[in-house]
Structures are given as C-alpha cells and as structure tokens.
C-alpha cells in the first residue's frame, strides 16, 4: 500500500511485516529461522544467540571475556578483566592506581590531572605534583627547600643538613657529640647504647652483642655454644652429651655415654673399655670400624678385615681338624 509501518519494538529494522525482524534492538538477538528477536542473557548488552557465553558487548561495569560478561572490580566502569588490578576507567570520584580504584592515592603515589595515581621516586617517602616533588623523606635522608631528599652523613639517622656536623640522631653504635655522630667503642661483654650514650652490659651468655637480650649475641661467652634454633648461647653443662674439660677451659663431648655428635670423638660405643674397637678415649682402634653412632644411638664396632686362620689335621685322629685363628 506504499505506506511505512513501525517495526515491532524488539526490531531495529524489519521487512514485509512489523514482526519480521532483520536486526534487533540492544539486548536482543536475531533468530534467522523465525526472524524474531529473543532476549539476550541478562548480563549481555548485545549477543549473537541465547546463553551467557554468547555476549558480543557488555553493560558499563562489566567486561567481555570469551563471550561472557564478567563484573569489573569495585567502583570500576571499564576494565580488562575482573582482577583487583584490572580497571581501565574508574567511576566518578575515584582514582585509578595501577588498575585499582581508590578514593585517594596510596603512600608513595601522587594524583595526576587525569585522575590516575603515579609512583613517587624511590628517594621520596611521600610526594605530590610530580614524582620527584618530595613531601616526606625516608630515614637517614633530609628534605631540602627544593623538595628533594638527600642522604644524611653516613653515621646520622636524622639530620638538619648534609655533612658530618649536621646530625640530630645517630645510627646504632654511634653517640651524638656537638651535632656529630662519633663511634662508641665498647669492651667485650658490653654494647654501645646510642640513646644513653654509653656502654651497657650484654647478657651473661654473650662475649659480644648488639643489645641486652640473650638473642642478641654476636659471639658466645667461653664455655657456651650457639644454638641455631633458639638463637641463644647455651652453657656447656646444659648441653646434652657435653661437659666442661678437667682444666675448666673447654666444652668437650662426653666419652662413653653412648651418643656421638662428632665434635671431638671418633666413636662412642657406650663404655670406656679398650680393645672392643672403640677405645677408652673414644677413638677408633686399629683394624676396626665403628658405625651407626649419632645424637641418639651408640656406635657398633666390628673388625675392619675378617680374621685369618689355619686348618690343621690331628695327627692322631684324621677325623679331627684344628682351626687356629691369629
């Protein structure tokens, strides 16, 4: 009749009748067999067929991954994936910091005009306006009038200028004297306390230390041994299998107690008898080998070579043979 009729509201274009769709509105897809427009899966903005894996585009706040619309991270409008660092564009009022949407930038980041956060230089503790415009500096550095962080003198932990005479606080092992940090040298069994500016006692188990606690030994006191598990120095007489030597000068392994650590004994068969392969001094005897000893077991000693022997026939009785061992 040469008149134009409106297509069905589901059809974007149609022919012959309003219900014979040639293309569909967003959120619907064309069924080429029936020329109708069934709805897409609710998560799809547009799709090619029914099903959650047939999306061709997604609504704001979701992204297309292998035909499926997955939600972007929180406060994200557009993303490349759903991971916590996958955002490309954040919602209004949020800043994009390496793919994460934040209200304000984290420490060591500053805000750019495009609403993204950029790293400060490593020399700054915090910054603004630009990566090298420092507002706070790390320990042992100084903030200049130009908003740069410069290193304090090597012995200073806090300073008011560069140079050896500009210290406000000293690193461990130094004391402050007229704005200079001077190394404090302490005798054995003491350590340098920077705050009290004097040498203080180590724990009694330490010969050298970095502080007052038993776990701060740098070297053990005589007749003590370092225990790597507890990080402390253990007195000799409290160590299993050890004793103080008769002259009181050394910590030595006990001989004859049936356990062996290998510090000063070659074997320990649980006695102090000579002639059984392990001597009274816990040394392996000639022509013997001792095996199996450890922190929980004694050694077993056997001849290193089989014994030699002679066979002799009895001259009186031929049925009797004598075996003679060396």
C-alpha positions in Angstrom: 0.0 0.0 0.0 3.2 2.1 -0.2 2.9 3.2 3.4 5.5 2.8 6.1 4.6 1.0 9.3 6.6 0.9 12.6 8.5 -2.3 13.2 7.9 -4.2 16.4 9.6 -2.6 19.4 12.0 -5.5 19.5 13.1 -5.0 15.9 15.7 -2.4 15.0 14.8 -3.0 11.3 12.1 -5.2 9.6 10.6 -6.1 6.3 7.2 -7.1 4.9 5.5 -7.0 8.3 6.4 -5.3 11.6 7.2 -8.7 13.2 9.7 -9.9 10.5 12.9 -8.5 12.0 16.1 -8.0 10.1 18.0 -6.7 13.1 17.3 -6.3 16.8 17.3 -3.7 19.5 20.2 -3.9 22.0 19.6 -6.7 24.5 18.1 -9.0 21.8 19.4 -11.2 19.1 18.1 -12.2 15.7 16.7 -15.7 15.2 17.3 -16.1 11.5 14.9 -19.0 11.2 11.9 -17.2 12.7 13.0 -13.5 12.0 12.2 -12.8 15.7 14.2 -11.1 18.4 14.6 -13.3 21.6 16.1 -11.6 24.6 19.9 -12.0 25.4 21.1 -13.3 28.7 20.6 -10.5 31.3 24.3 -9.9 31.7 24.8 -9.1 27.9 24.2 -5.7 26.3 24.2 -7.3 22.9 24.5 -11.0 21.9 24.7 -13.4 19.0 22.5 -16.1 20.5 20.9 -17.3 23.7 23.2 -18.3 26.6 25.6 -16.5 28.9 28.6 -17.3 26.7 27.1 -15.6 23.5 27.5 -11.9 24.5 29.1 -9.6 22.0 29.2 -6.5 24.2 28.6 -5.7 27.9 26.9 -3.1 30.1 29.0 -0.5 31.9 30.8 -2.1 34.8 31.4 -5.4 33.1 33.8 -6.7 30.5 33.7 -9.3 27.8 35.8 -12.4 28.4 35.3 -15.3 25.8 31.7 -14.4 25.1 30.8 -13.9 28.8 30.2 -10.6 30.6 32.1 -10.6 34.0 31.8 -7.8 36.6 34.7 -5.3 36.9 36.4 -4.7 40.2 34.6 -2.4 42.7 34.0 1.2 41.6 35.2 0.5 38.1 33.3 1.5 34.9 35.6 -0.2 32.3 38.1 -3.0 32.8 40.2 -5.5 31.0 39.5 -8.3 33.5 37.8 -8.9 36.8 41.1 -8.9 38.9 41.6 -6.3 41.6 44.1 -4.6 39.3 42.2 -4.9 36.1 40.4 -1.5 35.9 40.9 0.9 32.9 38.4 3.6 33.9 37.1 4.2 37.4 33.7 5.7 38.4 33.5 9.4 39.1 35.1 10.4 42.4 37.7 7.6 42.3 41.3 7.5 41.2 42.9 4.7 39.2 46.1 3.4 40.9 47.7 0.7 38.8 44.3 -0.8 37.9 42.7 -0.4 41.3 40.1 2.3 42.1 40.8 4.3 45.2 39.3 7.4 46.9 42.8 8.8 47.5 46.2 7.7 46.2 48.3 5.4 48.5 51.5 6.5 50.2 54.4 6.8 47.7 51.8 7.7 44.9 50.5 11.1 43.8 47.4 12.2 41.9 47.7 13.3 38.2 45.1 15.6 36.4 43.7 12.6 34.5 42.6 11.0 37.9 45.3 8.4 38.0 47.9 7.8 40.7 51.6 7.6 39.8 54.6 6.3 41.8 56.8 8.7 43.7 60.5 8.3 43.2 62.1 5.8 45.5 64.0 8.6 47.2 60.7 10.1 48.5 58.6 8.7 51.4 55.7 10.7 50.0 55.3 13.2 47.2 52.8 15.5 45.3 52.5 17.3 42.0 55.4 15.3 40.5 57.3 12.1 41.1 60.3 13.9 42.4 58.5 16.6 44.4 59.0 15.0 47.9 56.9 16.0 50.9 58.5 13.5 53.3 61.8 11.6 53.2 62.8 8.1 54.3 65.0 7.5 57.4 68.6 8.9 57.1 67.6 11.4 54.5 66.8 15.1 54.6 64.1 17.2 52.8 65.6 20.2 51.1 63.9 23.5 50.3 63.7 22.2 46.7 61.6 19.3 47.9 64.3 16.7 47.2 65.5 14.0 49.6 69.3 14.0 50.1 71.2 11.5 52.2 72.4 12.4 55.7 76.1 11.8 56.6 76.8 8.1 56.9 76.7 8.0 60.7 73.5 10.1 61.1 70.0 8.6 61.2 68.3 12.1 61.4 70.0 15.4 60.2 69.3 19.1 59.6 71.8 19.4 56.7 74.3 17.4 54.8 77.8 16.9 56.3 79.3 15.2 59.4 78.4 18.1 61.7 74.7 18.2 61.0 73.3 15.2 62.9 70.3 15.2 65.1 70.3 11.5 65.9 72.8 8.8 65.3 72.8 5.3 63.9 73.4 2.3 66.2 76.9 2.2 67.5 77.4 6.0 67.5 76.8 8.7 70.0 75.9 12.4 69.4 78.6 15.0 70.3 78.0 18.6 69.2 76.0 17.6 66.1 78.5 14.9 65.1 78.0 11.1 65.4 81.1 9.6 67.0 81.6 5.8 67.0 81.3 4.4 70.5 83.8 1.6 71.0 82.9 -0.8 73.9 84.9 -3.6 75.6 83.9 -7.2 75.5 80.6 -8.2 77.2 79.2 -4.7 76.6 77.4 -3.0 73.7 77.1 0.7 72.6 73.7 2.2 73.5 73.2 5.3 71.2 70.4 6.8 73.3 72.1 6.6 76.7 75.5 7.3 75.0 77.4 4.7 77.0 78.4 1.0 77.0 75.8 -1.3 78.6 76.2 -5.0 79.7 75.4 -7.9 77.3 73.6 -10.9 78.5 75.9 -13.1 80.6 75.9 -15.8 77.8 77.4 -13.3 75.2 81.0 -12.3 74.7 80.0 -9.7 72.1 76.4 -8.5 71.5 74.3 -5.9 69.7 71.8 -5.4 72.6 70.9 -6.6 76.2 68.9 -9.7 75.3 70.2 -13.3 75.2 69.1 -13.5 71.5 71.4 -10.6 70.6 74.7 -12.4 71.0 77.2 -11.8 68.2 79.7 -14.2 69.8 79.2 -16.6 72.7 81.0 -16.4 76.0 83.6 -19.1 76.9 82.1 -22.5 77.6 78.9 -21.6 75.7 77.8 -22.8 72.3 75.4 -21.1 69.8 72.1 -22.8 69.4 70.7 -22.0 65.9 67.1 -23.0 66.9 66.8 -20.7 69.9 69.4 -18.1 68.6 71.0 -18.1 72.0 74.3 -19.2 73.6 73.8 -22.4 75.7 76.1 -23.2 78.7 78.2 -26.3 78.1 76.9 -28.1 81.2 73.4 -27.8 79.9 74.1 -29.3 76.5 73.2 -33.0 76.2 76.3 -35.1 75.6 78.9 -32.4 76.6 80.9 -31.4 79.7 83.5 -28.9 80.8 87.0 -30.2 80.4 89.0 -31.1 83.6 91.1 -27.9 83.3 87.8 -25.8 83.0 88.9 -24.2 79.8 86.9 -26.0 77.1 83.5 -27.6 76.4 84.1 -31.2 75.2 82.0 -34.1 74.2 81.4 -36.8 76.8 83.1 -40.1 76.0 81.3 -43.4 76.9 77.7 -42.1 77.2 76.6 -43.9 74.0 75.8 -40.9 71.9 78.0 -39.0 69.4 77.9 -35.6 67.9 81.3 -35.8 66.2 82.7 -32.7 67.8 85.8 -34.3 69.4 85.2 -38.1 69.5 85.5 -40.6 66.6 83.2 -43.2 68.1 81.2 -43.9 71.2 80.0 -47.4 72.0 78.6 -46.6 75.4 81.7 -47.6 77.5 85.3 -46.7 78.3 86.8 -50.1 77.6 89.9 -50.6 75.4 90.1 -53.5 72.9 86.4 -53.6 71.7 87.0 -51.3 68.6 86.3 -48.0 70.3 89.0 -47.1 72.9 88.5 -45.7 76.4 89.2 -42.3 74.8 86.5 -42.8 72.2 88.9 -43.2 69.3 88.5 -45.9 66.6 91.1 -48.7 67.3 93.4 -50.2 64.7 91.8 -52.8 62.4 88.2 -51.8 63.5 85.5 -49.8 62.0 82.7 -48.2 64.0 79.3 -47.3 62.5 75.9 -46.1 63.4 76.7 -43.6 66.1 74.7 -40.3 66.4 72.9 -38.0 68.8 70.5 -40.8 69.7 72.4 -44.0 69.0 75.7 -45.6 70.0 78.4 -46.9 67.7 78.8 -50.6 66.8 82.4 -51.6 66.2 83.4 -54.6 64.1 86.8 -55.8 62.7 87.7 -53.9 59.5 89.0 -57.2 58.0 87.9 -60.8 58.5 90.2 -62.8 60.9 92.8 -65.1 59.3 93.0 -68.8 60.4 94.9 -72.1 59.7 93.4 -75.5 59.3 95.4 -78.4 60.9 94.6 -82.1 60.8 95.0 -84.0 64.0 98.0 -86.4 63.5 96.4 -89.0 65.8 92.8 -88.8 64.7 92.3 -88.0 61.0 88.6 -87.1 61.7 89.6 -84.2 63.9 90.6 -80.8 62.3 92.0 -78.0 64.4 91.2 -74.3 63.4 93.7 -71.8 64.7 92.9 -68.0 64.5 95.5 -65.3 64.6 
